[in-house]
Amino acid sequence: MHRSVKTRSNMISLFLSGAGLALAGGLLWTIATSMVPTKEDLRLLSGQTPEPPRLTRLFSPLMPAYARTELLQENDPGLVSVAVDNFDDIPLGGFPAAWKAWRGDDDLARNLYSIQEEDGNRYLRAEDDGTSIIIRKSMEEWNSREYPILSWRWRARVLPEDGDERIGSKNDSAVAVYVVLDQNFFRIPKTLKYVWSTTLPIGTRHRRDGIGRPNVIVLQSGAEKVGQWVTESVNVYEDFVRTFGKAPPKSSVGIGVLTDGNATHTDSQGDYDDFVIHLR
């Protein structure tokens, strides 16, 4: 009887040890792959040293992810629209402090994005020099179930030559808006990426293979409207459900923008303005 109990105990310990090793291996693999930047995240300049990834960012979901539970509608039940950013209060030539580089360097981002003025209106101008850095604004209090509509204005000034968001070697866009309403346990974002494509038809939806790749949705295409401001309005809640098969959480991650020409090694320029979220 004693030998039988001991044998079962040894078998359970062996099983748990094997499962633990497998789990640890999977954890390390996921962390390692999530820390490798893609070309569209960051392209280092000559002689530049990449910053080591910070593990605390990956493990922060182990703590309460959304410490603030206030909803926009609770703050003002009559609120129909909420301005995210119109860049009007930022000094001319400056950089919007509320926006941070994603897997990049804030100082390098300031070389790519700056506040400009036209007819008395200030807006965010982007000119990629091959560095290709996404800048994003945190929006944890945004409940897309209540405020599902995101609108903004953008303008493509120079389209990257032969840009095609389906192909890694051509994955460039004159203007692109990222929406992140959720992320997994390891903070790998579930991303919608709205683009003005050089070549892909309006309505194209595509996601390239790879961990953390964005889901591309083409809103504008080609050179017909280049140089013109275009207003967009999208239902990010519906796009998220269609893409990921479930509703997003009540608290979001944020939005981002990217103008890049690093894959095609061509010029890419665009402008952004008037980000607003709206009720249904």
C-alpha positions in Angstrom: 0.0 0.0 0.0 2.8 2.4 0.9 4.7 1.6 -2.3 1.6 2.2 -4.4 1.0 5.6 -2.9 4.7 6.5 -3.3 4.6 5.4 -7.0 1.6 7.5 -7.7 3.1 10.5 -6.0 6.3 10.1 -8.1 4.3 9.9 -11.3 2.3 13.0 -10.4 5.5 14.9 -9.6 7.0 13.8 -12.9 3.9 14.9 -14.8 3.8 18.3 -13.1 7.5 18.8 -13.7 7.1 18.0 -17.4 4.1 20.3 -17.7 5.9 23.0 -15.8 8.9 22.8 -18.2 6.6 22.9 -21.2 4.8 25.9 -19.9 8.0 27.7 -19.0 9.4 26.9 -22.5 6.3 28.3 -24.1 6.4 31.4 -21.9 10.0 32.1 -22.8 9.3 31.6 -26.5 6.4 34.0 -26.5 8.3 36.7 -24.7 11.3 36.3 -27.0 9.2 36.6 -30.2 7.2 39.5 -28.9 10.3 41.5 -28.2 11.6 41.3 -31.8 10.7 44.5 -33.6 9.3 44.2 -37.2 10.5 46.4 -40.0 7.5 48.6 -39.7 8.0 49.1 -36.0 11.6 50.4 -36.2 14.5 50.5 -38.6 17.8 51.5 -36.9 19.9 54.2 -38.3 23.5 53.4 -39.1 25.6 53.1 -36.0 22.6 53.1 -33.7 22.3 50.6 -30.8 18.9 49.1 -30.2 17.4 49.6 -26.7 17.1 46.4 -24.7 13.4 45.4 -24.2 12.0 45.9 -20.8 10.4 42.8 -19.3 8.3 44.9 -16.9 6.2 46.0 -19.8 5.4 42.4 -20.7 4.5 41.3 -17.2 2.5 44.4 -16.2 -0.8 42.6 -17.2 -0.2 40.4 -14.1 -1.2 43.5 -12.1 -4.6 45.2 -12.5 -4.6 46.2 -16.2 -7.0 49.0 -15.9 -6.8 50.7 -12.6 -9.2 53.5 -13.6 -12.7 52.3 -14.2 -14.4 55.6 -15.0 -16.3 55.6 -18.3 -16.5 58.6 -20.5 -20.2 58.5 -20.4 -20.3 58.4 -16.6 -18.2 61.5 -16.5 -20.8 63.3 -18.7 -23.9 61.3 -19.6 -24.8 63.9 -22.3 -21.4 63.7 -24.1 -21.9 62.7 -27.7 -18.3 63.2 -29.0 -14.9 63.4 -27.3 -11.9 65.1 -28.9 -8.9 62.8 -28.8 -6.4 65.3 -30.3 -6.6 68.2 -32.7 -3.0 69.4 -32.1 -4.1 73.0 -31.8 -2.5 73.7 -28.4 1.0 72.4 -29.4 3.7 74.9 -30.4 4.4 75.2 -34.1 7.3 72.8 -35.0 6.8 70.9 -31.8 6.0 67.3 -31.0 2.8 66.2 -29.3 3.9 65.2 -25.8 0.9 62.9 -25.2 2.1 60.7 -28.1 5.0 58.2 -27.5 7.1 56.1 -29.8 6.2 52.5 -30.0 9.3 50.2 -30.0 11.3 53.2 -31.1 13.0 56.3 -29.7 11.0 59.5 -28.8 13.9 61.6 -30.0 14.0 59.9 -33.4 10.2 60.2 -33.6 10.5 64.0 -33.2 12.5 64.0 -36.4 9.6 62.4 -38.3 6.6 64.0 -36.7 6.0 67.8 -36.1 3.2 70.3 -35.7 2.7 72.5 -38.7 0.1 75.2 -39.5 -2.1 75.9 -42.6 -4.8 78.6 -42.9 -4.7 79.0 -39.1 -5.1 75.3 -38.4 -2.5 73.2 -36.7 -2.0 69.5 -37.6 0.5 66.7 -37.3 2.9 66.4 -40.2 4.9 63.2 -40.9 7.9 62.7 -43.2 9.6 59.3 -43.0 13.4 59.2 -43.4 13.6 55.4 -43.3 13.4 55.2 -39.5 9.7 54.1 -39.6 8.4 54.7 -36.1 4.9 54.4 -34.9 3.8 57.0 -32.4 0.8 56.2 -30.2 -1.5 57.8 -27.6 -2.7 55.9 -24.6 -6.5 55.8 -24.3 -7.3 53.3 -21.5 -10.6 55.1 -20.6 -12.0 54.7 -24.1 -14.9 52.2 -24.0 -15.4 51.3 -27.6 -18.7 49.6 -26.7 -20.1 53.0 -25.8 -18.1 55.1 -28.2 -17.5 52.9 -31.2 -16.9 55.5 -33.9 -13.5 57.0 -34.5 -13.1 59.9 -37.0 -10.1 61.8 -38.1 -8.7 63.8 -41.1 -5.7 62.7 -43.0 -3.8 63.8 -46.2 -1.4 61.8 -48.2 1.2 64.1 -49.6 3.7 61.6 -51.1 2.8 58.0 -51.7 5.6 55.4 -51.3 6.4 53.9 -54.7 4.6 50.5 -55.3 3.5 50.3 -51.6 1.6 47.1 -50.9 0.7 46.4 -47.3 0.3 42.7 -48.1 4.0 42.2 -48.9 6.9 42.7 -46.4 9.2 44.3 -48.9 6.6 46.8 -50.0 4.8 47.3 -46.7 4.7 51.1 -46.7 1.8 53.6 -46.4 1.7 57.4 -46.8 -0.7 57.6 -43.8 -1.9 54.9 -41.4 -4.0 54.9 -38.3 -3.6 52.1 -35.7 -6.4 51.3 -33.3 -5.7 48.9 -30.4 -8.7 48.0 -28.3 -7.3 44.9 -26.7 -4.1 42.9 -26.2 -3.2 39.4 -25.0 -1.7 38.2 -21.7 1.8 39.2 -22.9 0.7 42.6 -24.1 0.9 41.7 -27.8 -1.7 44.0 -29.3 -4.7 43.1 -31.3 -4.4 45.8 -33.9 -6.6 47.3 -36.6 -4.6 49.3 -39.1 -6.4 51.7 -41.4 -4.3 52.8 -44.4 -4.2 55.0 -47.4 -2.6 52.5 -49.8 -0.5 53.2 -52.9 -1.8 50.2 -54.8 -4.4 48.1 -52.9 -8.1 48.7 -53.6 -10.4 50.4 -51.1 -12.0 47.7 -48.9 -9.0 45.4 -48.9 -8.5 43.5 -45.6 -5.3 41.6 -45.0 -3.0 40.4 -42.3 0.6 39.2 -42.9 1.8 36.2 -41.0 3.7 36.8 -37.8 3.1 37.5 -34.1 1.5 40.9 -33.4 1.0 41.8 -37.1 -1.8 44.4 -37.6 -5.0 43.7 -39.5 -4.9 46.1 -42.4 -8.1 47.8 -43.7 -7.7 50.0 -46.8 -9.8 53.2 -46.6 -8.2 55.2 -49.4 -6.1 54.2 -52.4 -3.9 55.7 -55.1 -3.0 59.2 -56.1 -6.4 60.7 -57.1 -6.8 62.5 -53.7 -3.1 63.0 -52.9 -2.7 66.5 -51.5 -6.3 66.7 -50.3 -7.6 66.5 -46.7 -10.0 63.5 -46.4 -12.2 62.9 -43.4 -12.7 59.3 -42.3 -15.2 57.8 -39.9 -15.0 54.1 -38.9 -16.9 51.8 -36.5 -13.9 50.3 -34.7 -16.1 48.2 -32.5 -17.7 46.4 -35.5 -14.3 46.1 -37.2 -12.8 44.5 -34.1 -15.7 42.0 -33.8 -15.5 41.1 -37.5 -11.7 40.7 -37.3 -11.3 38.9 -33.9 -14.7 37.2 -33.5 -15.5 38.8 -30.1 -16.3 42.1 -28.5 -13.4 44.2 -27.2 -13.0 44.9 -23.5 -14.5 48.1 -22.0 -11.1 49.7 -21.7 -8.9 50.2 -24.7 -5.1 50.5 -25.2 -4.9 53.4 -27.6 -4.4 54.7 -31.1 -1.3 55.3 -33.2 -0.1 56.7 -36.6 2.6 55.7 -39.0 3.9 57.2 -42.2 6.6 54.9 -43.6 8.8 54.3 -46.7 11.4 52.1 -45.2 10.4 48.9 -47.0 10.3 50.4 -50.5 13.2 52.8 -49.7 11.1 55.6 -51.2 9.7 58.9 -50.0 6.6 58.8 -47.9 4.8 61.9 -46.5 1.4 62.6 -44.9 -0.6 64.6 -42.4 -3.1 63.9 -39.6 -5.7 65.9 -37.7 -8.9 66.0 -35.6 -9.1 62.6 -33.9 -12.5 62.3 -32.3 -14.5 59.4 -30.8 -18.3 59.4 -31.0 -21.4 57.6 -29.5 -23.3 55.2 -31.6 
